[in-house]
């Protein structure tokens, strides 16, 4: 297949190297598979480093910029960034040589005035990784001026989390472009799980304002059902939402064990004591991941099955599915806090507010999830498998 975009011809009536039409190969090469998985590996390393670093601040205290958890944070972004750059260079060199560009990471587009030809997924993931490393310098300068803090909602931290989220969005685009292949579908499930975990964190910057509800909780009620629905529609197979829910539970369980263990072992290795009077609190990062996402996933599967059986109108199906998933997570988030945090106290009014928030946010999640899924599905070749909405 080929992607042709109109360009001006070079002098003499011939197209210059930069303006040749982009021809994309039909087959996925080894480099494309390796690039996708290395980008995802970098995101996983960064996620582990984030969970470890947050736990370190809670259990040990402020530290220096150069710690092992920070090394995980920045090396993960470097891994994703270099992998993205490698695929951009590979695509650019193929296009300049007049060869078919590899089928990798979505539609190739020209950037920087045609200097580079970049698959859209790798362009997004690479931009996020580059911004993360750039904002890392901002974070270093911030700490050198104001000292080392233990909160998430400083300007430098919010910028870093937005950059990581951008890399994760790029990874979702990359794997969505290969959803017609098994490895692409597997990678997409885990890429979505990681973004569900991370997407609410930048919203913590809004907690500097006086809001009636914690901004991270509200963001989770919006983003978790939206990404769950989006993933189920993009994958277009029965059980897709459930696969995302199971992957989330496994990821949450692993980080729940790893974060305090790593913080305590590292503190012992460098000769630092734990904070005095530590309470048996749940690990910070894993505890904000939606534990009841798997319940919402079962509900999404049920709604999609009902849509197939009754030929319901697609738009209404997505909105209703979003409301159901949003209410489940609106109830589930405060409930998981009560179940896992022995000193937490959530009043009945706050519990009700968060649960009710699931209705408007669920409507938005259903609408946006469907729209984003429609865009992502255009990146891969057409399949015989239809989504629940396409069957209705």
Helices and strands as residue ranges (DSSP letters): E 2-3, G 11-13, G 17-19, E 22-23, H 30-59, H 68-96, E 108-111, E 116-119, H 120-146, H 155-176, H 182-199, G 201-208, H 215-235, H 240-270, H 284-288, H 293-310, H 314-340, H 348-377, H 388-391
